[in-house]
Amino acid sequence: MTLTYAKTDTNIVLFCIGLVLGQFPHYIQVVEYTLLLATTNLLGELYKGGDVGSQATLQFFLLLHFIQNKWNPPKYTFTIFHFLILYSSYKEEYLAKPSIITQYISRIILFGCGAIFNEIKKLMIKDKQGYFSYII
């Protein structure tokens, strides 16, 4: 993974943590209890300086943000969409060029696919099933 992808991924994690903890006073979003719990667990693991356990906690944290399970959610309420808009904005109050925004979208999609695939892989190993039994 290149440095630009790692930077975007780190920014996603920090944004999600900050959003759940209410670090953006002018930016309010209702946070589901599961996201709050996952964030608390992740911060606890990071504070302890964990290794394997913190990877599993980070995986669960990311998975929740990429597959927020709301019934009939209003348009554009997902955390990752909000991150994309803010990440594409500059201090001078204008958006990045469309080609730059497209690069941001591809980074975010790759990161999300990795989080979702890791969960599918974990289930495959646990249930001793093939990949296609989970995606069809």
C-alpha positions as CSV (number, residue, x, y, z in Angstrom):
1,M,0.0,0.0,0.0
2,T,1.4,3.3,-0.9
3,L,1.9,6.2,1.4
4,T,-1.1,8.2,0.0
5,Y,-3.4,5.2,0.6
6,A,-2.1,4.8,4.1
7,K,-2.6,8.5,4.8
8,T,-6.2,8.4,3.5
9,D,-6.9,5.2,5.6
10,T,-5.5,6.8,8.7
11,N,-7.6,9.9,8.1
12,I,-10.7,7.8,7.8
13,V,-10.0,6.1,11.1
14,L,-9.3,9.4,12.9
15,F,-12.4,11.0,11.4
16,C,-14.6,8.2,12.4
17,I,-13.2,8.2,16.0
18,G,-13.6,12.0,16.2
19,L,-17.1,11.9,14.8
20,V,-18.3,9.2,17.3
21,L,-16.7,11.0,20.2
22,G,-18.2,14.4,19.2
23,Q,-15.0,16.1,18.4
24,F,-16.6,18.2,15.7
25,P,-18.9,20.6,17.5
26,H,-20.4,22.1,14.3
27,Y,-20.9,18.7,12.7
28,I,-23.6,16.6,14.3
29,Q,-24.5,13.1,13.2
30,V,-26.5,10.6,15.2
31,V,-24.2,7.8,16.2
32,E,-25.5,4.3,16.5
33,Y,-24.8,2.5,19.8
34,T,-22.7,-0.2,18.0
35,L,-20.4,2.4,16.5
36,L,-20.0,4.0,19.9
37,L,-19.2,0.7,21.5
38,A,-16.7,-0.3,18.7
39,T,-15.0,3.1,19.0
40,T,-14.6,2.7,22.8
41,N,-13.2,-0.8,22.3
42,L,-10.7,0.4,19.7
43,L,-9.5,3.3,21.8
44,G,-9.1,0.9,24.8
45,E,-7.0,-1.4,22.6
46,L,-4.9,1.4,21.3
47,Y,-4.4,2.7,24.9
48,K,-3.2,-0.7,26.0
49,G,-0.8,-0.9,23.0
50,G,-2.3,-4.2,21.9
51,D,-1.3,-6.3,18.9
52,V,-3.5,-9.1,17.6
53,G,-6.6,-8.1,19.6
54,S,-6.3,-4.5,18.5
55,Q,-6.3,-5.7,14.8
56,A,-9.5,-7.5,15.3
57,T,-11.0,-4.5,17.1
58,L,-9.9,-2.2,14.3
59,Q,-11.4,-4.6,11.7
60,F,-14.7,-4.6,13.5
61,F,-14.7,-0.8,13.9
62,L,-14.0,-0.4,10.1
63,L,-16.6,-2.9,9.1
64,L,-19.3,-1.1,11.1
65,H,-18.5,2.1,9.3
66,F,-18.6,0.6,5.9
67,I,-21.8,-1.4,6.4
68,Q,-23.9,0.8,8.6
69,N,-27.1,-1.1,8.9
70,K,-29.9,1.4,9.0
71,W,-33.5,0.8,7.9
72,N,-34.4,3.3,5.2
73,P,-31.6,5.8,6.0
74,P,-31.9,9.3,4.6
75,K,-29.6,9.9,1.6
76,Y,-26.0,10.6,2.4
77,T,-26.0,9.8,6.1
78,F,-23.2,7.3,6.1
79,T,-20.0,8.3,7.9
80,I,-17.8,7.4,4.9
81,F,-19.7,9.7,2.6
82,H,-19.3,12.6,5.1
83,F,-15.6,11.8,5.3
84,L,-15.3,12.0,1.5
85,I,-17.0,15.4,1.3
86,L,-14.9,16.9,4.1
87,Y,-11.7,15.3,2.7
88,S,-12.4,16.8,-0.7
89,S,-12.8,20.3,0.7
90,Y,-10.1,22.9,1.0
91,K,-9.7,25.7,3.6
92,E,-10.5,28.2,0.8
93,E,-14.0,26.7,0.7
94,Y,-13.9,24.9,-2.6
95,L,-13.9,21.3,-3.6
96,A,-10.9,19.5,-5.1
97,K,-10.8,18.8,-8.8
98,P,-13.0,15.9,-10.0
99,S,-10.0,13.9,-10.9
100,I,-8.6,14.2,-7.3
101,I,-12.0,13.3,-5.8
102,T,-12.1,10.2,-8.0
103,Q,-8.7,9.2,-6.5
104,Y,-10.1,9.7,-3.0
105,I,-13.1,7.5,-3.9
106,S,-10.9,4.7,-5.2
107,R,-8.8,4.8,-2.1
108,I,-11.9,4.6,0.2
109,I,-13.4,1.8,-1.9
110,L,-10.2,-0.2,-1.7
111,F,-10.1,0.3,2.0
112,G,-13.7,-0.7,2.5
113,C,-13.4,-3.7,0.3
114,G,-10.4,-4.8,2.4
115,A,-12.5,-4.5,5.6
116,I,-15.4,-6.4,4.2
117,F,-13.3,-9.1,2.6
118,N,-11.4,-9.7,5.9
119,E,-14.8,-10.3,7.6
120,I,-15.9,-12.7,4.8
121,K,-12.5,-14.5,5.1
122,K,-12.9,-14.8,8.9
123,L,-16.4,-16.4,8.4
124,M,-15.0,-18.7,5.7
125,I,-12.3,-20.1,8.0
126,K,-14.7,-20.4,11.0
127,D,-17.4,-22.2,9.0
128,K,-15.1,-24.1,6.6
129,Q,-17.1,-22.8,3.7
130,G,-16.1,-21.4,0.3
131,Y,-16.0,-17.8,-0.7
132,F,-19.0,-17.9,-3.0
133,S,-21.3,-19.3,-0.3
134,Y,-21.1,-15.9,1.4
135,I,-21.4,-13.5,-1.5
136,I,-24.2,-15.1,-3.4
